[in-house]
Amino acid sequence: MKVAITGVDRDIGAGRRLVIDRLEFEPATTTVLFGPNGAGKSSLVRILSGTLPGGPGIPVAYLPQRPYVFRGPARRSLLLGLDDDGGSRAVELAERLGVAGILGRRARELSGGERRRLGLARALAGPERVVALDEPFSDIDVVDRADVRSTVAEAIAGRAAVIVTHDRDDAAAIGDRLVVLVAGSVRQAGPVAEVLALPADEIVAGVLGAANLIPGTVQDRADRLVGLDAGFGVVWGMGDAPRGSSAVAVFGAETVTVYRGHDAGTGSARNRWAGVVEATRPVGRLIEVAVEVGTGRLVALLTPGSSDALDLHEGAEVTLAAKATAVRIMVR
Amino acid sequence: MGFLIDMLREAWDLLTSFDPEFRSILWLTLLVSGAATAIGVVVGVPLGVALGAGRFRGRGAAMALVNTGMGMPPVLAGLVLLLLLWNDGPLGAWGLLFTPIAMIAAQALLAIPIAAGVTAGAVRGLPPEAHEQVRALQLGRWARGVVLAREAWPGVAAGAAAAFGRVVSEVGAVLVVGGNIEGETRVLTTAIVQEARRADFGAALALGIVLLVLALTVNAFLTWFQLREA
């Protein structure tokens, strides 16, 4: 079901307003709402879910930012309002999210992460065709994050989903579209890779942190080190994506080192790609350098001093280097 | 001092003898105030949940009305019912004046705003996260109210106890619509008025002690329940 939020103009506290002309959420598409604290992300999903007025008024499965566990055993909160089918889905999700063992416990005995997982299982178990999750992965341990992400991705497949996060990795791993919200209005919206690689302006770049996002297939792995076949070459990074899986490599533009010429000598960085400068532009006090590498496109952030010293202009031949430890490779 | 001790001894004798008249007074008190409290809870709790959780027009006015009702003088509630049930009044044909049913109705008028007001406060006092989670669950209006009432149940129970405490101890309403007829509409409070007027202080004191024990029992039970929950 396609769902839209239109004509929103409401006070979101601290003298700010959330102003949205029209924002559409497509079926079978996961939209990530990204933005700094106080940008209006939570207000937006509240409106979408109907817990604040002004939304589309359709049933939306909703995980609030601070999920609440009701009186009685946790099982009651998990199953509240679900039919038999929904109930068995909820129990199954609770198992996959690692909270099946806490269903007999009471609210005050649960940690923040357990409450969130319980709330997630409840929200995802319903039959609603639209899903809104407010920070589903916060206070979930880093070691479990990938598992939780893939469980969520599976559960929302085919539905129109909106996920609030301020973690770039989460956005890259689970999002199809990225909507950047700053100070109550949409600053940029588009496919995740496009927005991450090409922030519309300085503010968006500042919020996202300019990033490289490279899709590919895991071709090789040794211990925690993973080699991703990205088409234009192999990207080495850290992660636990299994061999043969389709995955995405993410690394910040600030982690990329730029050398002039195609003969960059030797160094410890495992990733080296030869390319041609496509464009440079100032981003805040830094210079963003976009480089064409075969069929791909990478960005690096340099100080103006380095950029001048290297004489980086359009068409200049460069080599980019990135340490594998700075690159995360996540299953998609 | 000797006077007070004599009174207490007389009261003790009355309590231990447990005579039929005293028993009928106690029984009628429990029946009338219990039924009025039950009506107060059945009507007042849903009203209170709606007032504490709902977002609708006229909520402020309804809240003001309930708050006023919480402080309504019992004798006024009695007067309103008296006018309605009087022979020439709109409900006079029912012939309910000076019956326990009229007393229950008058006390219910007092119990409803108390149950509603205390419940509304308890529901409104739930964490905002609880209200948001309930709205997120896609429940029907009634089911949502049940979840909230259960979440706020210590407050709801306190409302019921407060309503019982109010009606069992009031004298104005039951006196006006009941008439304090011996063996028919005499309850603990009207009996105390009667005995005090006759200067039968021992009997008045005995009845007063029973009233106090009644209120204490209800509240001790409630407190125990709430402490166990916390």
Interface residues (C-beta under 8 A of the other chain):
Chain A: R46 S49 G50 T51 P53 P59 A61 Y62 L63 P64 R66 P67 Y68 F70 R71 L80 G81 G119 R122 A123 G126 E128
Chain B: R55 P127 E129 A130 E132 Q133 R135 A136 L137 Q138 L139 A143 V147 R150 E151 W153
